[in-house]
């Protein structure tokens, strides 16, 4: 996941590290279906099967939250973690061809749960994504000054 706009110096290192984590926690798990290739889409979520997570093999996805561009995802990122969260609305679109490796959501979670190392990797992935979003929010939010 890459955030739009200016990023701190550490962000590139963190992003590169995060993009390698999903392949590690998915290692040993068989995809639930053949690779999916979509030539481009204005709303990718509508075109993908539910109850799946997708490892992005190639391509670039733009994520819009409440129709505002916030971040993009590319090779190595995992798509589909937001299922079941209706608000705020997040729409994924792609102007180019994107290739996705599908995994059953429940099988992924069971696979992660079965191994302490995979649990740690998944936790690191989620914490890293949260850190990137928190940093972006801190940069957008102007400090409130209260007179004393």
Rosetta blueprint (number, residue, H / E / L):
1 X L
2 X E
3 X E
4 X L
5 X L
6 X L
7 X L
8 X L
9 X H
10 X H
11 X H
12 X H
13 X H
14 X H
15 X H
16 X H
17 X H
18 X H
19 X H
20 X H
21 X H
22 X H
23 X H
24 X H
25 X H
26 X H
27 X L
28 X L
29 X L
30 X L
31 X L
32 X L
33 X L
34 X L
35 X L
36 X E
37 X E
38 X E
39 X L
40 X L
41 X E
42 X L
43 X L
44 X H
45 X H
46 X H
47 X H
48 X L
49 X L
50 X L
51 X L
52 X E
53 X E
54 X E
55 X E
56 X E
57 X E
58 X E
59 X L
60 X E
61 X E
62 X E
63 X E
64 X E
65 X E
66 X L
67 X L
68 X E
69 X E
70 X E
71 X E
72 X E
73 X E
74 X E
75 X L
76 X L
77 X L
78 X E
79 X E
80 X L
81 X L
82 X L
83 X L
84 X L
85 X L
86 X L
87 X L
88 X L
89 X L
90 X E
91 X E
92 X E
93 X E
94 X E
95 X L
96 X L
97 X L
98 X E
99 X E
100 X E
101 X E
102 X E
103 X E
104 X E
105 X H
106 X H
107 X H
108 X H
109 X H
110 X H
111 X H
112 X H
113 X H
114 X L
115 X L
116 X H
117 X H
118 X H
119 X H
120 X H
121 X H
122 X H
123 X H
124 X H
125 X H
126 X H
127 X H
128 X H
129 X H
130 X H
131 X H
132 X H
133 X H
134 X H
135 X H
136 X H
137 X H
138 X H
139 X H
140 X H
141 X L
142 X L
143 X L
144 X L
145 X L
146 X L
147 X L
148 X L
